[in-house]
Amino acid sequence: MNVVDPILRHGRLQPATIALVDEDRTITYRELAELVQRTAGHLYALGVRRGDYVGVCLKDNWQHVVALLAIARMGATVVQINPRAQPPEKARIAAAFDFKLVLALPGGEMNANCPTAALDSGWHRRVAQADTPGSFADDWHDAMVVQTTAGTTGLPKFTVATHLQFYLRLASYPELMPATWPHRYLATLPLFFGYGRNLCLLHLLHGATLFFYRGVLNAAGFVEAVTRHQVTIAAVVPSTMRQLLAAAESDQVLLPGLELLLSSGAPLFADEKRKAVRKLTPNFHEFYAASALGPISVLRPKDVPKWADSVGRPFTLADIEIVGDDDRPVARGEPGRLRCRGPALASPVPGHSADDFRNGWHYPGELAALDECGYIHLHGRTSEVIFRGGAKIFATEIEAVLQSHERVADAAVVACVASGNEQELVAYVIAKGEVAPGQLLAHCRQNLTPYKVPRQIHIVSELPRNSYGKVDKRALAGQPAASTRADV
């Protein structure tokens, strides 16, 4: 038995229950179990064996889910690849793993000296004719999936989780799930993104129905899909949350049928969390996670009025500490490096993430503080700390002040090197309505000590984001500032 077996068991226990709803196919749990078993049989015929690395470079659809489950059920290790990644990105992943096979879209070959199988009509015909393997891998300690970081500090880093570690990270989510199982879950998040993959498999593990969102994600389409499918649980990233908040103009709750709305990937601003509970759904939760461990903390609706500037308190299976550069715990309320551990903690892939693991702890690269009530307050990435005039500055504080202005939709602050190698603060702002950079500078001067006021503020139409939806500050700091700006 491994983590896939309980999902396939639904094929016997509730065979007619709908598992997956896609634009071109609806699949029951009985059909899902058969598809997974026959796909595993075809992979075996292609030479895939327990312990092999198998790449999955597919769109977010039923085929992706079936491939993921079939590979894992065999005891092989899944390495998910963004199908929209550029050739150099794919080449870096191919160089990191000795792939036995990569499953790709027709015409979507990796072009990186690794064997590729296209999921075309021939593939599906051969799967339908495949024999089911006589036995499956059944070791909870087999490597199941490679976790990939967002790469905000440079090249992506990789860790690998066993079936048991993956199951234990899923075990944290029921702490915030409504008691009325089974649910109807709207999948809007990329499956190659750990947040999206975890929630997808969590709902299949519990026999829920998963609906794929197709097309470009926007507020109107999201609300329509939630209503049409009678969705009870949905998860989004902050950029989508901001679209939903902008669409919630009336006094009525925008998503009254949702029993749970999750936001993760990056923290929202405090005022956005308060608005989410008031204008979107009273069942809004924000959680913080690390790719190597999974869920770390959750901010519940009851916590929002008092602790909206935090990412909540740790889950039961997540142990966290805030430490200084000497790896010793700092005083409560004092910023330091966040480190975490727990039974779900993955292992580093040699040569790619070992520096983030020390003495049983994982260091995800966040600066944070822990208050007296146990709530975690994030201060940004350790790589993004800005030193100005000998003082340490956290960009998140300045971004929060800018975001508090009624004419600001989003903001990001980066450091640029000035004369004498001194770091200067530069802010990039997406405005809502008419606002002059000088007005935003005045707002900063009123709410920040002088050395924290940005040197320049640029009004831009969008902020560069990586494939995980996070602002790519490395790209932002290096881009030419062809925009409206104001200087101190």
N, C-alpha and C positions, 0 to 999 in steps of 0.2 A: 504494500500500500504506500502511495505517496500522495501529495496534495491534490493531484488530479482525480484520484479514485473517488472521493466523495462527490465530485461534480458529475462524473459518469454514473454514479449510483442513482442519481435522480432519474436516469433513463429507465430504471426498473421501478422506482418508487412512485414517480409522478410522470409517466411517459408522455401524456398528452399536454402537459404544461408547457407553455411557450417559453423558450430560453432566450432566443435572439430574434429581433425584428430589424431587418435591414430593408433598404429600398427595393431590392430585387428578390428577397427571400425571407420567409418566416420559418424558423427551425424550432421544433419541439425538443424536449430533453432526450427523448428516445432517438430522434434523428441526430442530435448532437453527439450522443454516445457512439452511434454507429459511424458517423463521419470521422470522429477522433480515432477510433480503432482502425478503420480502414486507411486513414492517412498515415497512421503509425506503421501499418503493414507495408504501405508503399515506400515510406522512408527506409524501412528495414531492407526492402528489396533494392534500394539505391545505395545501400552500404552504410547507412547511419547506424551507429551502435551506442550503447551506454557510454557516457563520458565524452562523446564528441561535442564540439561546438557547432551549432547550426544557426546561421543568420536568418533573420526574418526582416525583409525590407518590403513591407506591404502597406497598403492603405488601411484605414481603420474600418474594418468590415468583418462580416462573419468568417471569411476565409482566414483572416489574421488570427482570430480567436481559436479556430479549429487547428491551425498550424501550431500555435503556441502550446495548446493543450496536448497535441499529439507528440511534439518533440519532448515536452516535459514528462509525459507518461512513459516514454521509452527510457528515461534516465539520461537522455542527452541534455545539453545545456543551451538555453535560448539566449541569443544575443540579438536584441532588437535594434534596427537601424532606421533612422528617419528616411523615408523614401524621397523626401524633398532635399536631402542633404546634397551638397555639391560633391563632385568627384574626389577632390582632395580629402574631404571629410570621410567619405566612404573608404578611401584608400588607407587612411590612418587606422580605421577600425579593422580593416582586413589585415593590416600589418601587425595588429595587436593579438589576433587570434588565428589559429590554424584551422580555418573552417573546413569541415567535412563537406558542407553544402550551404548554399544561401538560397532561400526561397524569395523570389522577387516577382514583381509585376511583369507582364509581357512587355518586352522592350526595355525593362529596367535593370539590366545586368549591372553588376558591380564594377566591371572593367578594372579589376584589381587582382588578376591572377588567382581567382578562387572559383570553384565549380558552382554554377548557378542553375537552378531549376525555375522555369517560368510557370506561374499558376494560370495556364491557359486551358482551352477546352481539352487538349490532350492530357494534361495533368489530371483534370477532374474525371476523365474517362478511365484512366489507369487507377485512380483512387477507388472508383466504384467497383472495379474488378479485383482489387487487392484482397488478399487473405488477411484475416485478423491474426496478429501474432499469438502464438500459443500461450505466452506469458509476458508480463510486463515487468519493468524494474519496480522494486518495492522497497527501496532503501530511502528513508527520510533524510539520510545524510548525503545523498547524491546532490551534486551541484545542479540547481534548477535554472537560475536566470542571472545574467550579468546586469548589474545596476550601473548606470552611467550618470555622472554628475552633469550639471548644466554647463560646466566649463566657463563660469564667470571669471575665473582667475587665470585663464589660459586654456590649454588643451584639455579635453575631457579626461576624467579619471574613471577607472573601472573597479568595481568590487563584485564579488560573486556570492550569491545566497543559496544555501541548500533548501531543499523542500521544507525541512523543519523550520528553518529561519524565516522562510517566506510565510509559512502558515502562522508563525508567531507574530509577524508584523500585521497580518490580517486580523489576528485576535484582538488587536487594540481598537479597531474601528467599531465593534459592537458596543463599546462604552458610550458612544454618542448616537448610535442608531436607534430610531423609534422601535418600540416593542412589537409593532404590528407587522411582522413578517408574513408572507413574502412581499417584497416591494417591487415597484416599477421604476427602474433606474434609467435616466437619460445619459447616454455616453457622449459627451462633447469633448472629452480630453483625448489627446493622442495616446494610443496604446503603447508607443515606445517610451512615453513619459511614465515614470514609476507611479505617480499619482493616478494616472488614468488606468494603467494596467492593474494596480492593486484593487481599485474599486470595481473594475470589471470582474475580476476573478472572485472578489468577495461576494458579489451578488449572485454569481453562478454557484458558488459554494453553498449558498443558502437557498438555492432554488428559486431565485427571483427572475423577473423578466427584464431583459436589457434591450433598450431601444437605441439604435445608432442615429446620431444627428448627422445629416448629410448636407453639404453645401457650406457656404460661408457663414460662420457664426456671427450673429448680430442679435441685438436685444429683441427686436420684433419676432425673428425666427425662433429664438429660444422660448419666448412666452407662448408662441403658437404651438410649438412642439410639446411643451409641458402640458398645455391645455388639451390638445388633441389626443395625446397618449395617456392622459390622466396620470402623469408622472408623480411619484411620491418623493423621490430622492434625486437630486442633481448636484453636480460639482462643477465649479468654474475656477478660472484664474482671475486675478485682480483686474486685468484689462476688460474682461467681460462683465465683472461686477460693476465697473464704472459705467459701462454702457447701460446696464440695467438700472442703475441709480439715476442716470440722466433721463431714462424713459419713464421713471416713476414720478410723474408730475402731480398727480392727483392725491387726495387724502386717502384714497383706498389702497389697500395692500395689493401690490402688483402680482404676487404669486401665492394666492390664498390656499391652493391645494397642496403645496409642498409641505411634507412633514420634516424635511431636512434639506437645507441648502448649505453646501460646503464651499469654502474659499481657501485656497492654498497656493503655493508657488512663490509668493512674496507677501509680506504683510500689507494689509490695507492701512490707511490712515485712521486715526481714532474716530474722527467725525464720520468717515465713511461707514465704519462698523455700526455706529449708532443709527445712521440713516438706513442701513440694511435691515436692522431689526424692526424699525418703524415703518419703512416704505416697501420693502420687498417681502419679508416673511418674518414672523416672530421666532421662527425655527432656524435662523441663521447661525452657523458655527464657522469659526476660522481655526484651522490647525496648521501647525508648523511641523515639518518633517525634514529628514535628511535621507539622501538616497541610500546610504549604507545601513541605516537603521529602520527607516520607515517612520511612522507617526511618532512624534516626540511630545507635543503638547496640544491642548485644545482650549480655545476660548469659547465658552458656552453663552447662550443668550443672557442668562442671569448675571454673568460676569461683565457684560458690556457696559452698563452704566458706570461702574467704578473703575474697571481695568481695561478700558478700550485701547489704551496705549500699549498693551501687552499682547503676547500670543498665547496667553492662558497658562494653565498648569500642566505638568507632565502627565502622560498616560501611566497606567499602573506598571507596564512592562518597560518603561523608559527611565533610566537613572541618569540624571544630569548634574554637572558641577560647573561653576564658573571659577576659572583659575587664572593666575598671573603667568608671566613669562617663565617663572620657575616651576610651573605646574602645581603650585600649592593653591588651595581654595582661598578666594578673596572674601572680604567682609560682605554681608548682605547689602545690596544696593550699589556696590562698587562694580564698575564695568570690568570685564576680563574676557578671556577666551572661553567659549562654551565647549564643553566636551560631554559625550554621551556614551552610554553602554547599555546592554540588555541582551536577553536571549535571542533577539531577532537580528543582532548585529552581524552583518556580512563580513567576509574576509577580503583583504586586498588582493588584487591581481598583481603578481610580482612585476615591479617596474612601472606601475601606473598609479598607485595610491598609497603605498606603504608609509610614506611620510605623514599621512593623516592618522595613523594608528600608533598608539604608544601605551604600553602597559595595560592592555585590555580596554583602552578608551579610544573612541573615534573623535577627531577634531574636525568638524564640518566647515571650519573657517569663519565662524560667526563671532562677533563681539556682542556680549549680552550682559545683563545684570539680573539677579534674582532678588525680588523684594521680600519683605518680612512675611508675606502671606503665601510665598511660593510661586508667584507669577513670574514668567520669563519676559524680560523687556529686551528686544533686539536693538542693537546700535549700528548694525551694518557689518559688512564683510571685513575681516582683518586686513585684507588687501586694499580696502578702500578708506582706511583711516587717513585723514588729511592733517598734516602738520603745518601750522602757520604761525610764525612768530614765536616758535617754541611751544605752542599750545596744541593739544590734541583735539581735533574736531571730528564729530560724527555727522556725515552727510544726511542721515535720516532726520536729525533734529531740524536742519535747515529745510529739508523737503517738506516736513510736517508744517512748518510755519508758512511756506509758500502755498501748500495745499489748503491751508485754513482761509486763504483769501477767496472771496466769493466768486472771483473771475478766473480761478485756476482749476483746470480739469485734472492735470497731472504735472509732476515735476521731478527732475532728477538733477543732482548736484555732483560735479566731478572736480578733480584738481588738475590744474594745468601748471606747468613749470614756468615761472617768471624769471626775472633777472636775479642773479645770485643763487639760482637753483631753489629759490623759495617757491612753495606751492601756493597758488592762488585759486580761489573758489570761483567756479563758473556754473551758473544754473541754466537749465533748459526747461522751458515751461510750455505746456499745451494750454492755451487759453480757451475759456468758454465766454463768448461775448467779447466786447471791446475792452482792452486794458493795455496801458502803456507800460513798458519795462520800468520806467521811472516810478510809477505807482507801486510796482512790486518791490523795488528797492526801498521805497519809503516804508512799506509794510514790514520789510525785514529789519530796518533800522529801529522800528518801534517795538519789535518782539525778540530781537537778538542782541547779544553783546557785540560791540563793534568788530571784534576780530572774526566773528562768524558771518558777517554780512558778505554776500557774494561780491566779487569784483565786477562781474558782468552777469547780465541776465538776457537770455535769448528767447524770443517767442518763436516756437517751431510748430509745424503741423503734426509731427509725430516723433516718437522716440524709437530708436532702433532697439529691436528685441531679438533675443535668441529663440531657438525652436521651442523652448520651454515657457515662453511668454514673459521672461524676465527682461528688464532693461539691460541692454548690453553697454555697460559703462565704458568698457575698453574702446568700443567702436565710437561711442559718443565723445569721448575725450579726444579722439583722433580725427573727427570729421571737421570739415571747414564750416565755419559758422556763418552761412549765408542766410541771415535772418534778422529780424528786428532786434535791436539790443540796446542796453543802457549800461554805462560804466559808472563806477563809484566816483 
